[in-house]
Amino acid sequence: MWFSGGRVFHRFELSVVHLLTLVSIVEPRNLQRAFNNSISAAYIFGDSTVDPGNNNFVTTPFRSNFPPYGRDFAGGIPTGRFTDGAYIGIKEYVPPYLEPTLNLEELKSGVSFASAGSGLDPLTPQLLSVISMEKQLEYFKEYKLRMEAAIGKEGTKSLISKAAFLISVGTNDIVINYYGTPFRRKTYDITSYLHFLLQNIEQFIQALMKEGAQLITVVGMPPLGCLPIVITATSGGEAVGRRPCLDPLSSIALDYNQKLQNIMALNMRNSGAILIYADIYKPLNDLIHNASHFGFEVVNAGCCGSGLVEVTFLCNEKSIVCEKPSKYVFFDSVHPTEAAYSYIFQTFRPLIDSTIKKYGL
């Protein structure tokens, strides 16, 4: 997604211990696996929170394959991830599906189909000239055919059934599409628009299950009103020190998240698949409202440039970058820093461990 916790969300471990792959959140380098498990691969869908570089191969300005993005990645190399850090795990990261140099083993252990700027509303990716969720699903079907040609239909079926799937999307629909343009507000109030988005994500979940997915994690929306770029758009030019979160917009995210959980619970009962909700709202909200407790100093502006509006091409090699990103919750005006992701990942450990124990993963 373009506006979201970078998440959203960055250093992968294919083990379910990091069901996250399941949240595509930063994982500390020294974290060890707590359990043996049979997760075969990781497949990622969504927006900039989980796009590791697919937009590098798309004609769109919404990219991050240039400095200062990736400044804390190995060698300081920008790869297309919207944060200052990277992923690490059973392999260094879940690569972008559109990377043309991927070999069979890299493909077999999982790829990301996500595209920065995408959304659940088909209009959202059109506005930003990026890969729609529908196209991401088509790429996954194409991927399955490639796997069938390489390892056979039964081998592919087994691979998919034992894989972990992650969906992280939705923020762009609200921030960029609904409130950033007049188009959807002509025919939807916010309640009916949320219903429209929830219908679309339910259909996407069901489509993945139809393709053989058995373990799917869906990340909820972050506190939208606390994104620095949103604060800038609604603060009337107030100084950085007087830039509070826009609570009504964050309330919309809470409403969406609750209804998403209800939909997931219903589909889990009806399908037999394992559907897991990952709450990004609370840990990010806690960081923002209790920053000093966690060692952070700046919560309402990003580390890049002024931190008020810079994101994607506005955050570039000519931008001034703060000396200590680890003191900032946000790296640009939308995506969290590696330090913030590290904390967020730790909050997922109980969910991850309980899921492993409950389902024997």
Secondary structure, 3 states (H helix, E strand, C coil): CCCCCCCCCCCCCCCHHHCCCCCCCCCCCCCCCCCCCCCCCEEEEECCCCCCCHHHHCCCCCCCCCCCCCCCCHHHCCCCCCCCCCCCCCCCCCCECCCCCCCHHHHHCEEECCCCCCCCCCHHHHHHCCCCHHHHHHHHHHHHHHHHHHHCHHHHHHHHHCCEEEEECCHHHHHHHHCCCCCHHHCCCHHHHHHHHHHHHHHHHHHHHHCCCCEEEEECCCCHHHCHHHHHHHCCCCCHHHCCCCHHHHHHHHHHHHHHHHHHHHHHHHHCCEEEEECCHHHHHHHHHCHHHHCCCEEEEECECCCCCCCHHHCCCCCCECCCHHHEEECCCCCECHHHHHHHHHHHHHHHHHHHHHHCC
